[in-house]
Amino acid sequence: MSTTLATAPAPRRTAALLDLARFEARDLLTQIPVLLFGLLYVLNTADNMFSGLVGKAEGMDAYPVLQNVDRETQSGALLLSLALLVCVNRAALRSRRQHTEEQHDVLAMGRARRTLAHALSVVPYAALSALLAAVQFGWAALKPGAAGHGSVAELAVAPLAVLLSGALAVLLARVAPHPVAPALFLVVLYLVVLVLNTLTSGAHAVQWLWPTVGEFSSDPIPSGLLGRPAAWHALYLAGLTALCVALAVLVAGGRTRALRAVTVLALAATAAGAVGQAPGDSARLRAAREAAYRAPEKLQSCVDRGGSAYCAFPEWRGWTGHWAAVVDRLQADAGGRAATVRLTVRQRIGEVFDLSSDSTALPARTPDQVTVGTRWGGNRVPEFAVGVASVLVAGDEDTASSLCDARVVTAMWLVLGSDPDPLTTFRHLRVDDSLSGSGVVLAPTGSLRVSAQQTEVVKRLLARPHDEIAARVKAHWTELTSSHTTTAQAAKLLGVRVPKGADDCARD
């Protein structure tokens, strides 16, 4: 008489697999590394949303640029991924560590399916990562000042990185079943990447083998000029994750046709993603970046507001009203031709060599043209005001970059005279964050040097009633915007005491 073992129906086998995956996922919550790094991940996301990002401490969080925000969702996921790599690997080695491997071998659920369950245990954490990325991006996108366009592929990187950590953990558990394997793997991986970066001088293809590639500069650029292979990278991560899981299950004894087919498809997806993301910036992309830097007018449209033209890249058109408010405020205090001159405010970007380098747009020699950047809010507002005021008193940005006479005083009073908190703004504008001595004031295309004497004159002007000084500025506009008028003469014309000592304004 022969006996046969009953095989559980496929739905029940699937349910058992998912039950084990849920159990292991709950067990991961009891692991200190997962709790600690998960909490840090949540706090990092909250910090990114409210104050921690580049420029947000300066008040630019109200004007996020979405093609930067989507990338900002990625780095925090690495914290959780590291914890899961260690803890999932430890969980997968539990039976070996507790010497119960033989008992597990007689269970209805084989070693291969238990391996798959361990890999699936990170799915809830990947879902958490996807939720945090969506919340962070949605928070920025719903702000009235948001500009630009995000990428679904960029947002997918964080949850894919978490899934990859679980896949690597189970693969290491089956290939190198030792508790120190994850740590050794990370050390070896770091050394390999370091050597490859050294040998290839940081080649694009090598950088993109890593799960996340930040590439941030201080100023955003149009999304069409990014050139990041985000979709290929998402395919690469998804394929690599599936490949690691499939290999782990194969090593654990899985031999089904479906598993072999998944392995082949995963290998093909990984290879396709790696090849697709490998090429660097194309000649066409470099030409487009050069055109945006040299001739932005070819990519922009202009709108008229209050007698001036405001020209922006398509993704920033919604900011033109904010720029116009600054121009109108300054022209209201200006005199002579400057009070009614038609300015052209043009958005410009620096020369883009790669996404991790910073470059400032060159001063324009075009009369009555003012440059504005791709960030707004915080210090960017008074810095733009410095650019507007400099052009109103000097005529063009190239001339304004070398001012060293009464025009510096005139420009700075235009910027600060009607500011709600002029001394604080003056301090923030200066690189040294002080209100004494000589200093450098930032502007969109460079900087404006303010001597110690000019600093004192501006402070004394700000201590007087606004309307009184505004009337004097308009009455003496011609003299105050002349290169022959000294700082001391400007102080007399504006009715404030001349500071003691010689003017230390450095002339070229």
C-alpha positions in Angstrom: 0.0 0.0 0.0 1.4 3.3 -1.0 0.8 6.7 0.5 1.0 10.1 -1.0 1.5 13.5 0.7 -1.4 15.9 0.1 -0.4 19.1 -1.6 -2.2 22.3 -0.4 -4.1 24.1 -3.0 -2.4 27.1 -4.6 -4.6 29.8 -3.0 -3.9 28.3 0.5 -0.1 28.2 -0.3 -0.3 31.9 -1.3 -2.2 32.8 1.8 0.3 31.0 4.0 3.2 32.8 2.2 1.6 36.2 2.8 0.8 35.3 6.4 4.5 34.6 7.0 5.5 37.8 5.2 3.1 39.8 7.5 4.6 38.1 10.5 8.1 38.9 9.5 7.1 42.5 8.7 5.7 42.9 12.2 8.7 41.3 13.7 10.9 43.8 11.9 9.1 46.6 13.9 10.5 45.1 17.1 14.1 45.6 15.8 15.8 48.7 17.2 17.7 49.5 14.0 14.4 49.6 12.0 12.6 51.7 14.6 15.5 54.1 15.1 16.3 54.6 11.4 12.7 54.6 10.5 12.1 57.4 12.9 15.1 59.3 11.6 13.6 58.8 8.1 10.3 60.3 9.1 12.0 63.2 10.9 14.2 63.8 7.9 11.1 64.0 5.7 9.5 66.4 8.0 12.6 68.5 8.1 12.7 68.6 4.3 9.1 69.7 4.2 9.4 72.5 6.6 12.9 73.9 7.1 15.8 71.7 6.4 16.4 71.9 2.6 18.8 74.1 0.8 17.5 77.7 0.9 14.4 76.9 3.0 16.0 78.3 6.1 16.1 81.6 4.2 12.3 81.5 3.6 12.2 80.0 0.1 10.0 77.1 1.2 6.9 78.9 0.0 8.3 78.8 -3.6 9.5 75.2 -4.1 10.7 74.0 -7.5 9.2 70.6 -8.1 12.0 69.1 -10.3 14.2 69.5 -7.2 11.6 68.4 -4.7 11.2 64.9 -6.3 14.9 64.2 -5.9 14.8 65.5 -2.3 12.5 62.6 -1.4 15.2 60.0 -2.1 18.1 60.3 0.3 16.2 59.7 3.5 15.1 56.2 2.3 18.8 55.1 2.5 18.5 55.3 6.3 15.7 52.8 6.4 17.3 50.7 3.7 20.4 50.2 5.7 18.5 49.1 8.8 16.3 46.7 6.7 19.4 45.2 5.0 20.8 44.1 8.4 17.5 43.1 10.1 16.0 41.2 7.2 19.2 39.3 6.8 19.2 38.5 10.5 15.6 37.3 10.3 16.4 35.1 7.3 19.2 33.5 9.3 17.1 32.9 12.4 16.7 29.1 11.8 20.4 28.7 11.2 21.3 30.8 14.2 18.9 28.9 16.5 19.9 25.5 15.0 16.4 24.7 13.8 17.2 24.3 10.1 16.4 20.6 10.1 13.0 21.1 11.7 12.1 23.8 9.2 13.0 21.3 6.4 10.0 19.1 7.3 7.5 21.9 7.2 4.9 22.2 4.4 6.4 25.6 3.4 9.8 24.9 1.9 13.0 27.0 2.2 12.5 28.7 -1.1 9.0 30.0 -0.2 10.2 31.1 3.2 13.0 33.1 1.5 10.4 34.8 -0.7 8.3 35.6 2.4 11.4 37.3 4.0 11.8 39.4 0.8 8.1 40.3 0.8 8.3 41.5 4.5 9.9 44.8 3.4 6.9 45.6 1.2 5.1 47.5 4.0 8.2 49.6 4.6 8.5 50.3 0.9 4.8 51.5 1.0 5.7 53.7 3.9 8.6 55.2 1.9 6.3 55.8 -1.1 3.8 57.5 1.2 6.4 59.7 2.7 7.7 60.7 -0.8 4.1 61.4 -1.9 3.4 63.5 1.1 6.6 65.5 0.8 6.1 66.1 -2.9 2.4 66.8 -2.5 3.0 69.3 0.3 5.3 71.2 -2.0 3.2 70.9 -5.1 0.0 72.3 -3.4 1.8 75.5 -2.3 0.6 78.5 -4.4 4.2 79.4 -5.2 5.2 76.0 -6.5 6.9 75.9 -9.9 8.2 73.3 -12.3 7.3 69.6 -12.8 8.1 66.5 -10.9 8.9 63.0 -12.1 7.1 59.8 -11.1 10.3 57.9 -11.9 12.2 60.1 -9.4 9.6 59.6 -6.8 9.7 55.8 -7.3 13.4 55.7 -6.3 12.8 55.8 -2.5 10.5 52.8 -2.3 12.5 50.9 -4.9 15.6 51.4 -2.8 13.8 50.0 0.3 12.7 46.9 -1.7 16.2 46.5 -3.0 17.6 46.4 0.5 15.3 43.5 1.4 16.2 41.6 -1.8 19.9 42.0 -1.1 19.4 40.9 2.5 17.8 37.6 1.6 20.3 37.0 -1.2 23.2 37.5 1.2 21.4 35.2 3.7 21.4 32.4 1.1 24.7 33.0 -0.6 26.8 34.0 2.5 24.9 32.8 5.6 26.9 34.7 8.2 25.8 37.6 10.5 28.6 39.9 9.4 27.8 39.4 5.7 25.8 42.7 5.3 28.5 44.8 6.9 31.2 43.2 4.7 29.0 43.6 1.7 28.6 47.4 2.4 32.4 47.8 3.0 33.2 45.9 -0.2 30.6 47.8 -2.2 32.0 51.1 -0.9 35.5 50.2 -1.9 34.5 49.0 -5.3 32.5 52.2 -6.0 35.5 54.3 -4.7 37.9 52.5 -7.0 35.6 52.7 -10.0 35.1 56.4 -9.4 38.8 56.9 -9.2 39.5 54.9 -12.3 36.7 56.5 -14.3 37.0 60.0 -12.8 33.4 59.8 -11.5 31.9 58.6 -14.8 28.2 59.0 -15.2 27.6 55.3 -15.8 29.4 54.4 -12.5 27.5 57.0 -10.4 24.1 55.7 -11.6 24.8 52.2 -10.4 24.1 53.5 -6.9 20.5 53.4 -5.7 20.1 57.2 -5.4 21.9 59.9 -7.3 21.2 63.4 -5.9 23.0 65.9 -8.2 22.0 69.2 -6.6 23.2 72.7 -7.4 22.0 75.8 -5.5 19.8 77.1 -8.3 17.2 74.9 -10.2 17.1 74.7 -14.0 14.2 74.0 -16.3 13.1 70.3 -16.0 13.8 69.8 -19.7 17.5 70.6 -19.2 18.0 68.1 -16.3 18.9 65.1 -18.6 18.6 62.6 -15.7 17.8 59.1 -16.9 15.2 58.7 -14.1 13.0 56.2 -15.9 15.9 54.0 -16.9 17.1 54.1 -13.3 13.8 53.1 -11.9 13.8 50.1 -14.4 17.3 49.3 -13.3 16.4 49.3 -9.6 13.2 47.3 -10.1 15.0 44.7 -12.3 17.9 44.4 -9.8 15.4 43.9 -6.9 13.6 41.2 -8.8 16.8 39.6 -9.8 18.2 39.4 -6.3 15.0 37.9 -5.0 14.9 35.3 -7.8 18.5 34.3 -7.3 17.9 34.0 -3.5 14.9 31.7 -4.1 16.9 29.7 -6.7 19.7 29.2 -4.2 17.2 28.2 -1.6 16.0 25.4 -3.8 13.3 26.9 -6.0 13.1 25.2 -9.4 9.8 26.2 -11.1 9.6 27.3 -14.7 7.9 30.6 -13.5 10.9 31.3 -11.3 13.4 30.7 -14.1 11.3 33.0 -16.4 11.2 35.7 -13.7 15.0 35.4 -13.3 15.6 35.9 -17.1 13.1 38.8 -17.3 14.7 40.5 -14.2 18.2 40.1 -15.7 17.0 41.6 -18.9 15.3 44.5 -17.1 18.4 45.2 -15.0 20.7 45.1 -18.1 18.3 47.3 -20.1 18.1 49.9 -17.2 21.9 49.9 -16.7 22.5 50.4 -20.4 19.8 53.0 -20.7 21.1 55.1 -17.8 24.8 54.7 -18.7 25.2 57.4 -21.4 26.0 60.9 -20.1 24.7 64.2 -21.3 24.0 64.1 -25.1 25.3 66.7 -27.5 21.7 67.8 -28.0 21.2 68.4 -24.2 24.5 70.3 -23.9 23.4 72.5 -26.8 20.0 73.1 -25.2 21.7 74.1 -21.9 24.1 76.4 -23.7 21.2 78.0 -25.5 19.3 78.6 -22.3 22.4 80.2 -20.8 23.4 82.3 -23.8 20.0 83.2 -25.3 17.2 82.5 -22.8 14.9 84.8 -24.8 14.4 82.1 -27.3 12.9 79.8 -24.7 10.8 82.4 -22.9 7.6 84.3 -23.2 7.1 87.8 -21.7 4.1 89.5 -20.1 3.6 93.2 -19.4 2.9 94.3 -15.8 2.9 97.9 -14.8 4.8 99.2 -17.7 7.6 96.7 -17.6 8.2 93.3 -19.3 8.7 90.1 -17.4 10.2 87.2 -19.3 10.4 83.7 -17.7 10.9 80.1 -18.6 7.6 78.4 -19.0 7.7 76.7 -15.6 8.2 80.0 -13.7 5.5 82.2 -15.4 3.5 82.2 -12.2 6.2 84.2 -10.4 6.1 87.3 -12.6 3.6 89.0 -10.4 6.0 88.7 -7.4 8.8 90.2 -9.5 6.6 93.1 -10.6 5.7 94.0 -7.0 9.4 94.5 -6.2 9.9 96.6 -9.4 6.9 98.8 -8.7 8.0 99.4 -5.1 11.4 100.6 -6.1 10.3 102.7 -9.1 7.8 104.4 -6.8 10.8 105.8 -4.8 13.0 106.5 -7.8 13.3 109.8 -9.6 13.9 111.1 -13.1 13.7 108.7 -16.0 14.1 105.7 -13.6 10.6 106.3 -12.2 8.9 105.4 -15.5 11.5 103.6 -17.5 10.3 100.3 -19.0 12.5 97.5 -17.6 12.9 94.1 -19.0 13.1 91.6 -16.2 14.5 88.4 -17.7 15.0 85.1 -15.9 18.4 83.6 -16.5 20.4 80.6 -15.4 24.1 80.1 -15.0 26.1 78.0 -17.4 25.3 74.3 -16.7 28.1 71.9 -17.0 26.6 69.3 -14.7 23.8 69.2 -12.1 26.1 69.4 -9.1 28.0 72.6 -10.0 26.9 76.2 -9.3 27.3 79.0 -11.8 26.1 82.6 -11.7 24.6 84.2 -14.7 26.9 86.9 -16.2 25.9 90.6 -15.9 24.0 91.8 -18.9 25.1 94.9 -20.8 21.7 95.4 -22.3 20.3 98.7 -21.0 17.3 98.5 -18.6 17.5 94.7 -18.4 17.4 93.1 -14.9 18.2 89.4 -14.2 16.1 87.3 -11.9 17.0 83.7 -11.0 15.1 80.5 -10.5 14.7 80.7 -6.7 12.4 83.1 -4.9 11.5 84.0 -1.3 13.8 84.8 1.6 17.0 86.5 0.6 16.3 86.1 -3.1 13.7 88.9 -2.9 16.0 91.7 -1.6 18.8 90.4 -3.7 16.6 90.8 -6.8 15.7 94.3 -5.4 19.5 95.1 -5.4 19.7 94.1 -9.0 16.7 96.3 -9.9 17.9 99.3 -8.0 21.4 98.9 -9.5 20.0 99.0 -13.0 17.8 102.0 -12.2 20.7 104.0 -11.0 23.5 102.7 -13.3 21.6 101.8 -16.5 22.7 98.2 -16.9 24.0 95.3 -14.9 27.5 95.3 -16.2 28.0 98.9 -15.1 26.2 98.3 -11.8 28.7 95.6 -10.8 31.5 98.2 -10.4 29.7 101.0 -8.7 31.7 102.9 -6.1 30.2 106.4 -5.5 26.9 108.0 -4.5 25.0 105.5 -6.7 25.7 102.8 -4.1 23.9 104.8 -1.4 21.0 105.6 -3.8 20.6 102.0 -4.8 20.7 100.6 -1.3 18.2 103.2 0.0 15.8 102.2 -2.9 16.1 98.6 -1.8 15.7 99.2 1.9 13.7 102.5 2.2 10.3 100.9 2.0 11.3 97.5 3.5 9.2 96.6 6.6 12.4 95.7 8.5 15.2 97.5 6.7 18.1 96.9 9.1 17.5 93.2 9.3 17.2 93.0 5.5 20.4 95.0 5.2 22.2 92.6 7.5 21.0 89.5 5.6 22.0 91.0 2.3 25.6 91.4 3.4 27.8 88.4 3.2 29.3 89.2 6.6 25.8 89.6 8.2 26.9 92.8 9.9 25.9 96.4 9.9 29.3 98.0 10.2 32.3 98.4 8.1 32.7 97.6 4.5 30.8 94.6 3.0 29.6 92.8 0.0 25.9 92.9 -0.9 24.6 90.0 -3.1 22.7 90.5 -6.3 21.4 88.0 -9.0 24.4 88.5 -11.3 27.2 89.1 -8.7 27.6 91.5 -5.9 27.7 95.2 -4.9 30.5 96.5 -2.7 29.4 98.9 0.1 32.1 100.9 1.9 32.1 101.6 5.6 31.2 105.2 4.9 28.3 104.2 2.6 27.1 101.7 5.2 26.9 104.5 7.8 25.1 106.9 5.4 22.5 104.2 4.5 21.9 103.5 8.2 21.3 107.2 8.9 19.0 107.4 6.0 16.9 104.5 7.3 16.6 106.3 10.6 14.8 109.2 8.9 11.1 109.3 7.8 10.7 107.5 4.5 8.7 110.2 2.8 11.3 112.9 3.7 14.2 110.9 2.1 12.0 109.8 -0.9 11.3 113.5 -1.7 15.1 114.3 -1.5 16.0 111.3 -3.7 13.5 112.4 -6.4 14.6 116.1 -6.2 18.3 115.3 -6.5 18.1 112.2 -8.7 20.4 113.5 -11.4 23.2 114.2 -8.9 22.6 111.0 -6.9 23.0 108.8 -10.0 26.1 110.6 -11.3 29.5 108.8 -11.2 31.0 112.2 -10.2 29.0 112.5 -6.9 30.8 111.2 -3.9 29.3 109.4 -0.9 29.9 112.5 1.3 28.1 114.7 -1.3 25.2 112.2 -1.4 24.9 112.4 2.4 24.6 116.2 2.2 22.1 116.1 -0.6 19.9 113.7 1.4 20.2 115.7 4.6 22.1 113.4 6.8 25.4 113.9 8.6 28.5 112.9 6.7 30.5 110.1 8.5 34.0 111.0 9.7 37.0 109.6 7.8 37.7 109.1 4.2 35.5 107.0 2.0 37.1 103.6 1.7 35.3 102.5 -1.4 37.8 100.7 -3.6 37.9 101.8 -7.2 39.2 99.7 -10.0 
